[in-house]
Amino acid sequence: MKTASKELQKLRSMAETSLNKTAELQQVLAQIEANLSRAECQKVTEKINKK
């Protein structure tokens, strides 16, 4: 019984770590997307201002 409990605890820990990594990855991807969007907006603004 203790072995099963330890195994469940281990699996739960692995799942939590996986979820945390997924959340961190989503956050990084969102930051990259925001940076690209800002850069694109800045280029558009520069083109508009040159006219």
Secondary structure as GFF3:
##gff-version 3
##sequence-region A 1 51
A	DSSP	alpha_helix	2	50	.	.	.	ID=ss1
###
